């Protein structure tokens, strides 16, 4: 590395991005995945548990004076509002102060808020700490997606990012089964079981925190923010570990980048970069997030009432159906994720969006014609969401890799907030009456709305998606701080 002091900050030339991208998969990368990726399991657990225990919380003897509508309405909306707010606040802080500081702080916020939710003594207490739980979880999305993409080699970035984002559904499976256990009054009293579900989230979070303490700061963030010597030392140590593991030297890293170091990036510059310099990519991000948000709400928002009203499934058994659906959601990124690195981003993103939308159109037709049972309806949902889950996870991957490094966390936060707001606020307003009316045609219409927006997102991807597979992040979007690139291909 070389540096020279010039007005406005020194410039440094480094091969750190190329050195990180040419690493083979190693134990060090597994530590990154476990330390950072498991938070999605917590998010899935949180969202699913609250929805499934709503009826218990509203019963006499629960220890909390709250109605079912308040749990699924006010508390759910506050969780969404907290997630959107946390993503934006912590996203800005992540770009400014670094990935590691923020992914530790956001987990601490989640832990504290969840612990206090478990000891709620009134409705307002429950509402407040649902908001703060969402605030921490929303911040996690920005901080952690940034760190994952900047630490994982380009060859594996797509599949790893998709699988990690898809692990949300493992938490959903756990939440569904845990709620069945927690609602069993033969095992736990009414006022204890639901509190233990939140306490379990705290225990899991503490275990994750112990692992996460060993996850390093992103060297990419470090060398831009004046910590180039520490970044070099960190990467030197990682390379030694990997060479010991593979039993030989690593190949040389040829490509270098020269940047002018800076301490922070103004919000105005971030906004201008995302929307003025990359307008097509901004449209892509919005289309992908809104499409997946509406498809998922069309299916999952009223799935319980659909099973109960149209197929005579008991309300106590819907958790088992949801566990099956959630598990298929995880299998999608697990089995299809590799194709996003081999077949390519554009065909896979567009393909998963359009295919899942068409499958949901077919499900709507079969449902309206009375051709489905509870089992076959669940099977249709599983097929739709197996494909859609890979697409939805690719939305997070896309916005985390197609904008310059200095804007990465804020870009993730913005598009996540838009998608979450669309899914958690607009979605229920659109679908509540349709899925709850008891009229098959209304529910089919809800499916068609979600399907149409998902297909629209896929069509936008056909035109605007970026061929990012196997490429360095710096080649996909040149850092704002870059002065020149040596040995780099076209941007």
Buried (B, 14 or more C-beta within 10 A) or exposed (E): EEBEEEEEBBBBBBBBBBBBBBBEBBEBBEBBBBBBBBBBBBBBBBBBBBBBBBBBBBBEEBBBEBEEEBBBBBBBBBBBBBBBBBBBBBBBBBBBBBBBBBBBBBBEBBBBBBBBBBEBEEBEBBBBBBBBBBBBBBBBBBBBBBBBBBBBBBBBBBBBBBBBBBBBBBBBBBBBBBBBEBBEEEEBEBBBBBBBBBBBBBEBBEEBBEBBEEBBBBBBBBBBBBBBEBBBEBBEEBBEEBBEEEEEEBEEBEBBBBBBBBEEBEEEBBBEBBEEBBEEBBBBBBBBBBBBBBBBBBBBBBBBBBBBBBBEBEEEBBBEBBBBBBBBBBBBBBEBBBBBBEEBBBBBBBBBBBBBBBBBBBBBEBBBEEEBEBEBBBBBBBBBBBBBBBBBBBBBBBBBBBBBBBBBBBBBBBBBBBBBBBBBBBBBEBBBEBBBBEBBEBBBBBBBBBBBBBBBBBBBBBEBBBEBBBBBBBBBBBBBBBEEBEEBEEE
